[in-house]
Amino acid sequence: MAATASNSGTTGGERKKNDDKDVPPPLPAPLNVQVADSHTHLDMQSGSVEDALAKAASVGVTTVIQVGCDLAGSRWAAETAAAHEAVWATVALHPNEAPRIVLGDPDGWSRQGEREPGGDAALDAALAEIDALAALPHVRGVGETGLDYFRTGPEGMAAQERSFRRHVDIAKRHGKALVIHDREAHEDVLRVLEEEGAPDRVVFHCYSGDAEMAKICAAAGYYMSFAGNITFKNAQPLRDALAVAPSDLILVETDAPFLTPMPYRGRPNAPYLIPVTLRAMAEIKGVHEDALATAVAANTARAFGY
């Protein structure tokens, strides 16, 4: 309930800067061509899955890829994809999850709360379950996996890389797409993919490299998925990367509830906001939104094999 002028200390026409930070953005105009949200976290969003899917479908987002980040989330992704025709799943241990399993999580930063160190044996057991989940038919990707040097320090790098290499193997053995989380680790991610031999289909989720890296990814046939942060003021390197990325290797995602596109940055993100990001991408590429939507719809289906 909004405060009145008599008890808020503001006049009726004034709003505090963050008054609407928890208010979902309005529905955008529907797309003419149906597309997919190539990377979302419905388990981290408010409301029911059914409501989220209905809202997304009302603006032309008729498929979502639900992404797992830990064992609980990967189980949930697989179950949700099995229960909903519009949902496909990916399963994995997030790069920041691997060090928590091996070294413990005394601060309880992750969703599991405080954890004791489990060592390599615990990581192996978790990866074995990811391997089993990856065999399911409604699981179409292994990820998000990769390397993250922003949140994990040097002490966790070995666990991250070991986990990443195992995910590459799992994706290849099951013939599933590999979904990459790459944060401040571009060179090492590309190195591991080259050393291990990349799967046939690789998706750089929330692409974070520059134009030169986009050319490297394009030469290797890697898909690049762009999120709402491409609309941020300081994101010119991402816009430059999109400008040179081939149209047959581009995907669009929300990474919801994170990375809400402008002008709604800071408010909750959800799959129904894909049109906002896609339209910004079309402007950057200098193409009609229908043409870009047609391309990304085909690319997402090809990348995830549905």
Stockholm file with secondary structure:
# STOCKHOLM 1.0

chainA/1-306         MAATASNSGTTGGERKKNDDKDVPPPLPAPLNVQVADSHTHLDMQSGSVEDALAKAASVGVTTVIQVGCDLAGSRWAAETAAAHEAVWATVALHPNEAPRIVLGDPDGWSRQGEREPGGDAALDAALAEIDALAALPHVRGVGETGLDYFRTGPEGMAAQERSFRRHVDIAKRHGKALVIHDREAHEDVLRVLEEEGAPDRVVFHCYSGDAEMAKICAAAGYYMSFAGNITFKNAQPLRDALAVAPSDLILVETDAPFLTPMPYRGRPNAPYLIPVTLRAMAEIKGVHEDALATAVAANTARAFGY
#=GR chainA/1-306 SS CCCCHHHHSSCTTCCCTTTTTTSCCCCCCCCSSCEEEEEECGGGSSSCHHHHHHHHHTTTEEEEEEECCSHHHHHHHHHHHHHCTTEEEEECCCTTHHHHHHHCBTTCCSTTCSBCCCHHHHHHHHHHHHHHHHTSTTEEEEEEEEEETTTSCGGGHHHHHHHHHHHHHHHHHHTCEEEEEEESCHHHHHHHHHHHCCCSCEEETTCCCCHHHHHHHHHHTCEEEECGGGGSTTCHHHHHHHHHSCGGGEEECCCTTSCCCTTSTTSCCCGGGHHHHHHHHHHHHTSCHHHHHHHHHHHHHHHHTC
#=GC SS_cons         CCCCHHHHSSCTTCCCTTTTTTSCCCCCCCCSSCEEEEEECGGGSSSCHHHHHHHHHTTTEEEEEEECCSHHHHHHHHHHHHHCTTEEEEECCCTTHHHHHHHCBTTCCSTTCSBCCCHHHHHHHHHHHHHHHHTSTTEEEEEEEEEETTTSCGGGHHHHHHHHHHHHHHHHHHTCEEEEEEESCHHHHHHHHHHHCCCSCEEETTCCCCHHHHHHHHHHTCEEEECGGGGSTTCHHHHHHHHHSCGGGEEECCCTTSCCCTTSTTSCCCGGGHHHHHHHHHHHHTSCHHHHHHHHHHHHHHHHTC
//
